[in-house]
Amino acid sequence: MAKRIGILTSGGDCPGLNAAIRGVAKASYHLFGDAEIVGITDGFGGLINAQYRTMGKEEFSGILTLGGTILRTSRQGKATSGQNTGKYLDTFKAMAKNYEKMQLDCLVVLGGNGTHAAAGILALQGLNIVVLPKTIDNDIFGTEVTFGYQSAVNIATDVIDRVHTTAISHSRVLIVELMGNTAGWLTLSAGLAGGADVILLPEIPYTIGSIADVINDRYESGKHFSIIAIAEGARSVSDDVNQNLKGKHYSVGYKLADDLLKVIDIDIRVVVPGHYQRGGAPCPYDRVLATQIGVHAAKLIEQHRFGRAVAVKNGVITSNKLSDVAGKTKTIPLDAPLLDVGRNIGISFGEA
């Protein structure tokens, strides 16, 4: 009997999704011979609405370097995030019903935290599930790294590198707002790699006074520019964590600029690369990582080890029980070595 394997991508796209899909498919063909790959389109929405097709082997050629996802993706919000599960019970029942309709032996799900939570609920309903860790935020609990993260770090670092020249030329403060709503891994790594003077993270509330002091100290020492990397989820010590930034302050970067202009008299500009960080081809590291993760998923299927989330631990591709990691977020611990590295080279994290 053929192994009939469903694959879907859920949540935000990122570089490496297609490389991981390719890894799952090619390894499945190698391991099972008669494997059938069923592509489910538009994320969990495709599973809810039975949007699927059996894919040919040729569809997995030439996609290693392709950004985005050939299966397309979507965000289903609370309906599949694991929140208010009882309210959306019919949605999960519909997904389970279509899993049976598709005659799947298992379902491989590529996604981030919300996707892991939804997949965990499906696993509890008896579906054979394997989850792959993708996100540029690198905030999935139980894994050292996610595919898509390194590509985003490369892109974000390039943005910081490039704004240095205009900051220096015009004696400006350049604020670069990067993605990361609940965890600051991307901003921390890109800020360190790009030589930012101030790095502001969701995990460490900042004070305007401490940032202004850094800018003024640099100016007085002859450095008439400063680079601030700020994660989109960063907040000051006085901010409401549930504040709505719509209106005048439609992002944290612009709010920070307005707040700084109240206490310093220096030209400030804000750069928000936004979805640019998630686009384009995966870097070589992510191509290799996503392939490894995809192959490991196929091996879990071969071993009938379901309800698992593929992970990287101590540099080795392994897996966790999905129930142990679903719904949990990996934030930067306050004793993280990279924070210590930053402080020891004079980077400010905005602390009082």
Steps between C-alpha positions, in 0.01 A plus 500: 500500500630838403594748766263789433656807659324835524704821520386851584670829587333727753550851636745753359722396214877492533806391300555125515142374486541359152836347590333320793207384285751367249691321777187327627390395152832379364583307819152344498542384142837354594380329819160375385529475122126515445441813713228740397536864596176692546542876488246690711475862389457818702603360836243368745238672287567237235454224756175658621365538147653184345721685253760247396661309215732204457832646387738363239868441564589770248340764723781462753778573251641852477346626824802475733594864443145632460364733767147489635300178479370318193202386710411856602419581860252686716436609854184357653530701820346369819315229309822299473732658757397282790311790662136448598517144375144424609359790299668373184441130560301469178797639307730232637238234435482616137877472467497150647216399268688624193816324615298178480343605170846548350591150624820630655739279692647810661511878477819706493444859617754779452450798726572706807356519851133530410538220247663276760210566737237416237690190388513389863121513520470294181743245643281467808211420266692200373658639182855391417687830512862610447581871534797690354632820666490801272508866599731797456444579870685187624256489791378137487546329833722192507720575200822697482423635155221511245537510125439845356669669794853521360375631167309774683805584712703539180238732349454707817877531543531625143241770574695615807826492304354721230344762728838556664619698198207740496509534879869596487458728199215700655592476870172324569350250736367211293235278660458163330180322602525124455249218536454317829186566700559286807863394465801704395736236357499651150563853621768388745698305240460756221578784739822333613599406145418846365678695771194669651569731792166432670295179476145502637324171563157383622668325791664816642286812553695813412513857627519799268755664730749214470478507119538877491808470722660258252432734207629807688812319624581389146449852365725650766771244419496605134266228366222710352274208412335205672330182385208359698360154422155454652276193492137568410395364840734721707341724761620770737465454875205742495313345206186297534588154367161495326535844348354562158755659267250590230467865410796731545726226640433227249815315599739489794782649294306821431379518858859472620606777262227733628588425862872561439435832323347627823833467681774533235557739209642267235363405159326158515380269223309171522542200270246216507604216263186306597414202281825549311653298785285197416542507123734364243718193471624320812867539585721190461482428875120489490498287185709238677312528831156480339608198295631326813177574685289374208697176479469447875122541470492223238700276732253562783223392264695188409535419871131573568604762754216747483403788723855628463651843432834498319765702683869583516679423827874538548530530125329164440167456319260322735140538616287583803163371607261750344307514827816620678558802275168598341378842607827600667723790393878514526594852607849631568598420861634799688826314563548412132868498397432728202365769732821479701705522181310811397546673833871421501550679168303804609158431349207641694178301540316807620504406866488769764 
